[in-house]
Amino acid sequence: MESEGIVPLNNSIFNAKMANHTIDIYFFTMSPPSRAALLLMRALGLKHNIKIVNVLAGEQMNPEFIKINPLHTIPVINDGGFILPDSNAIMKYLVDQYAKDDSLFPRDPKKSAIVIQRLFFVSGYLFPRFVAYHLPTMKDGVKGAEEDLNKLNETFSMMDNYVQGQTWFAGNNMTVADFAAISLISTIYACGSCDISAHQNLFQWFQKTKTAMESFGYDEVMQAGAEAFGALYKSRLK
Ligand SMILES: N[C@@H](CCC(=O)N[C@@H](CS)C(=O)NCC(=O)O)C(=O)O
């Protein structure tokens, strides 16, 4: 628990490398990975321009957007003509390109490997299992399957193990893995669909990370989007 409560960032709002341009981010507030990328931009103090892609209305399928990202997913950034989809790739790029130090994505091979593993975990376990359980409600207004709820709860147990005895999701420093993980945990919590507080270490990490991210604009970026998703989920369930 070396760095409990310490936010290892110099969170200035101006970065010399950004002097003459802003980064476009294709974004929708209800999209967890979009919020992870945007909150990181805020944490790094990067000038940005939000371009809303309403995935609920299918705007990601517009031919202009498909040209930008053939995968038709958000988030995507456009940094002076450099176009990059996927929140994980985006966060890695932004830290490498603009952060004042490597604390959010360490260069040390072992520390870096752990961050990458956690990002793959979020992409390969937490995100698909979140979608599997919540999509039937969002799409058809029916409850997700018990089996999918069990799998999601199993994922929380895995995360609970990861954060046991350490402050952050990928070790003893806040990293981009915390941004990725909290984007989904905050959304699921706002849905009230699972008992996250039953997983004590995970719940403590959630509370601590929220507080640590307040100065980046957590409430405005993360909480607001999670609540918007949660409100829609609850209204569909009725
Ligand atoms: N691994 C990707 C996942 C992106 C993703 O699936 N985004 C969803 C919104 S949460 C999306 O754009 N869905 C629209 C679609 O697939 O057509 C990331 O981290 O950026």
The ligand as a Gaussian input file, in Angstrom:
#p B3LYP/6-31G(d) Opt

LIG

0 1
 N      -12.280000      -2.608000     -26.987000
 C      -12.975000      -1.435000     -27.475000
 C      -14.484000      -1.596000     -27.313000
 C      -15.232000      -0.463000     -27.977000
 C      -16.721000      -0.736000     -28.064000
 O      -17.160000      -1.892000     -28.253000
 N      -17.505000       0.351000     -27.972000
 C      -18.958000       0.213000     -28.083000
 C      -19.655000       1.235000     -27.194000
 S      -19.349000       0.861000     -25.498000
 C      -19.378000       0.550000     -29.509000
 O      -18.861000       1.468000     -30.098000
 N      -20.338000      -0.210000     -30.052000
 C      -20.911000       0.059000     -31.319000
 C      -20.724000      -1.045000     -32.309000
 O      -20.002000      -2.023000     -32.021000
 O      -21.314000      -0.944000     -33.370000
 C      -12.457000      -0.190000     -26.714000
 O      -11.954000      -0.362000     -25.607000
 O      -12.505000       0.902000     -27.268000

